[in-house]
Amino acid sequence: MSTYGTLFRVTTFGESHCASVGAIIDGCPPGLELSAQDIQIQLNRRRPGQSDLTTPRNEKDAVQLQSGIEQGVTLGTPIGLLVRNEDQRPHDYSETDLYPRPSHADYTYLEKYGIKASSGGGRSSARETIGRVAAGAIAEKYLRIAHGVEIVAFVSSVGRISLPTTAPTMGNEDEDDGGEPLSPEFRSLLASVTRPTVDAHPTRCPHPETAERMKARIIRAKDASDSIGGTVTCVVRNLPPGLGEPVFDKLEALLAHAMLSIPATKGFEIGSGFRGAEVPGSRHNDAFVQRADGSLGTRTNWSGGIQGGISNGEDVYFRVAFKSPATIARKQDTAKYDGEAGTLAARGRHDPCVVPRAVPIVEAMAAIVLMDALLIQKSRVAAMSLLPPITTLPPTMVMPQKARQEAANTTTTQ
Ligand SMILES: Cc1cc2nc3c(=O)[nH]c(=O)nc-3n(C[C@H](O)[C@H](O)[C@H](O)COP(=O)(O)O)c2cc1C
């Protein structure tokens, strides 16, 4: 379906070559100062034609605020956001009238709905993600003002060229060799990376030396009329503890759902991810320590800031894998809709690699998930605060009144 969220509900609309794309956001708190520019900044980071590493489709992606905001302040009513499609060229896609593009969505959309948009990816096109990015910018602004939440995504690999994510491995597979799931360099990058350092290079990789190699890899794919995939890593700082709704709506499950709904995604891992399966518990456990403010934190953070499906106050970080874009100009032996074998060399304007443009989309989906989770937890804490303090239960069962009040303040006040 095209709606996500329980209390912060985002509905996106639009296809690749229709009149406009956008979103309706229901449940945004009233009283948030919001301008078109707050949203435009992120749309500009997503828009096509930013560099020779992205599709040359020329779209300004200028957002128009339709409703829910007056004199720069949200009213609490549905916010309508619209972006006109200006550079539609349906004729570019005449080949796909005959061929479903291999690994694109043409065949499955037609099978499912019995009808599909006449050109381009229709609803499966990355044009749809404009609504997500616009809604995410609103969620992000609220999260930043309310809790100082910072969300930064960056490109961590293109093809097989990767940031120094993992420690140099590791000898004998049968032995416990003392390695860690993620390298110290990568962990320090997670702690310090900022959007300006990410945007300093057209690949959106914040490691200049690796970024240059990634750029050359994307250009090599483009020159060969081919495409290449990659991964995006995202870190969320200053997220309050208590977010996530076990058991089915654990925070990592919600993030995985949201990330895997982005077109072209193929994988998701949280914290130590698949590498976490390779080290023993004695090294993977995040031991508790007392923070300067007296609260409990963890010495390491292989959990990725989530335990039991609930945020624990440490940084949340995760990685998303994007496949190589399906539409390539290189000839492919395939079959037409009617089953006749043939050769397709796709025309049109396409991204040779989606990850540089996927960065703000990942940030937006993270913001939407966290905003919804925050509003749900705030409503629970507010409801509980109306009850008298519990004095009859042992301290391991119920938070002391003072700590409970402090926890309530963390999720209910600025
Ligand atoms: C930012 C972004 C740009 C994309 N650009 C293209 C593109 O130029 N050509 C293409 O074939 N797919 C592109 N895609 C991917 C398709 O939208 C998507 O792969 C396709 O609809 C098939 O869906 P699936 O990969 O989710 O199964 C892009 C995805 C993203 C996130």
PDBQT file of the ligand as one rigid body, heavy atoms in Angstrom, charges set to zero:
ROOT
HETATM    1  C1  LIG A 501      17.381   6.933  -6.265  1.00  0.00    +0.000 C 
HETATM    2  C2  LIG A 501      16.984   5.798  -7.150  1.00  0.00    +0.000 A 
HETATM    3  C3  LIG A 501      17.168   5.910  -8.527  1.00  0.00    +0.000 A 
HETATM    4  C4  LIG A 501      16.827   4.865  -9.378  1.00  0.00    +0.000 A 
HETATM    5  N1  LIG A 501      17.059   4.997 -10.706  1.00  0.00    +0.000 NA
HETATM    6  C5  LIG A 501      16.826   3.936 -11.534  1.00  0.00    +0.000 A 
HETATM    7  C6  LIG A 501      17.126   4.015 -12.919  1.00  0.00    +0.000 A 
HETATM    8  O1  LIG A 501      17.597   5.051 -13.400  1.00  0.00    +0.000 OA
HETATM    9  N2  LIG A 501      16.864   2.935 -13.674  1.00  0.00    +0.000 N 
HETATM   10  C7  LIG A 501      16.348   1.771 -13.169  1.00  0.00    +0.000 A 
HETATM   11  O2  LIG A 501      16.144   0.817 -13.890  1.00  0.00    +0.000 OA
HETATM   12  N3  LIG A 501      16.048   1.683 -11.862  1.00  0.00    +0.000 NA
HETATM   13  C8  LIG A 501      16.269   2.726 -11.037  1.00  0.00    +0.000 A 
HETATM   14  N4  LIG A 501      15.958   2.624  -9.714  1.00  0.00    +0.000 N 
HETATM   15  C9  LIG A 501      15.419   1.378  -9.207  1.00  0.00    +0.000 C 
HETATM   16  C10 LIG A 501      14.000   1.097  -9.620  1.00  0.00    +0.000 C 
HETATM   17  O3  LIG A 501      13.142   2.115  -9.157  1.00  0.00    +0.000 OA
HETATM   18  C11 LIG A 501      13.618  -0.272  -9.066  1.00  0.00    +0.000 C 
HETATM   19  O4  LIG A 501      14.717  -1.085  -9.021  1.00  0.00    +0.000 OA
HETATM   20  C12 LIG A 501      12.652  -0.998  -9.913  1.00  0.00    +0.000 C 
HETATM   21  O5  LIG A 501      11.431  -0.359  -9.806  1.00  0.00    +0.000 OA
HETATM   22  C13 LIG A 501      12.445  -2.456  -9.527  1.00  0.00    +0.000 C 
HETATM   23  O6  LIG A 501      12.026  -2.555  -8.221  1.00  0.00    +0.000 OA
HETATM   24  P1  LIG A 501      12.857  -3.353  -7.124  1.00  0.00    +0.000 P 
HETATM   25  O7  LIG A 501      14.300  -3.161  -7.453  1.00  0.00    +0.000 OA
HETATM   26  O8  LIG A 501      12.515  -2.689  -5.875  1.00  0.00    +0.000 OA
HETATM   27  O9  LIG A 501      12.460  -4.795  -7.248  1.00  0.00    +0.000 OA
HETATM   28  C14 LIG A 501      16.273   3.663  -8.856  1.00  0.00    +0.000 A 
HETATM   29  C15 LIG A 501      16.079   3.560  -7.462  1.00  0.00    +0.000 A 
HETATM   30  C16 LIG A 501      16.439   4.598  -6.617  1.00  0.00    +0.000 A 
HETATM   31  C17 LIG A 501      16.251   4.450  -5.140  1.00  0.00    +0.000 C 
ENDROOT
TORSDOF 0
